[in-house]
């Protein structure tokens, strides 16, 4: 289970790409996953240093969303992607 202090990173072989039409996709070993605007924005912030909480904070300001709503959505997004094996987590505490 992911938490706000976890730091997401894309799994090996997984990349995000922007197509010619401006839409974003996640390239995974098994194929392609079309991303909505919010998921693409969240994944573009994954850099191996930002926590889920800091990614949610950036998205709150970018999309002018309520804190509770965007925080829960971002946590759910990364939890689902982790279950699929597309992202993995490290903890701030384990990186110190």
Secondary structure, 3 states (H helix, E strand, C coil): CCCCCEEEEECCCCEEEECCCCCEEEEECCEEEEECHHHHHHHHCCCCCCCHHHHHHHHHHHHCCCHHHHHHHHHHHHHHHHHHCCEEEEEHHHHC
